[in-house]
C-alpha cells in the first residue's frame, strides 16, 4: 500500500497569507494525485486532480505541483473560507489518502 | 445539477449488517463509477471500494474484502453499499462519491461530487 504523508499536521496562518501544504508518497505515484478540501460537517470537495489541474469552479488561488513522490498544494492568498482540512489522495496503486493538514486561522 | 443523496443515519449492533443507499440525479447514471469512502470520528478518509454503474464491475479495498458488497440499480439511479459483520471500529460517516471523469476503464478516477454522508454507529 502506498502511504501518503502530509505536512505539517496543522498550519496556522492569517487571511491574505500564502499557504504551502506538502504531500509525500512512499513510492512514486507519477501524477496520479489529487487534493481535497473538507470543512467541518461537510463532505470533501475536489480541488486539484492529476497533481496540477484545478477542478471545475475552483478559484485560481489554488494550485498544485509535483510528480513522483513530492507534491505541493499552494493557496496564494488565503480567504476566510479557505480555513479547513486538506487531504491528498493517490490512485496510482489502489486508492489511499493522506492523514490531512488542518489549516487554521492564526 | 449533479447530486448524490444518501440514506439516513443507522445504529447497528456488533455482528449486524448495514446497507447504505446513494441516489444520483442530474447526470447519466451509467456513464460514471461510484466509490465509497468512510471517515471514522475525528479521523481521515478511507477508500472502501468502487463500482461501475455501467456494468457492475467492482474493486474493493483489500482490508474489507469479504465483508463489503457494492451494487447499483440503474432503474432508480441508486448505488448501494452493504457492510457485514459490523464491529465498533466500523463506526464512521460513509460517503458515496462519483467519478470525476466518465467511462472509467475499471478503476475509480477522482472523486467529485460527494454525497452528504451517512453516519453508521456500531454499538452494543
Interface residues (C-beta under 8 A of the other chain):
Chain A: X34 X36 X43 X44 X45 X46 X49 X55 X56 X87 X89 X91 X94 X95 X96 X97 X98 X99 X100
Chain B: X35 X37 X44 X45 X46 X47 X50 X61 X62 X95 X97 X100 X107 X108 X109 X110 X111 X112 X113 X114 X115 X116 X117
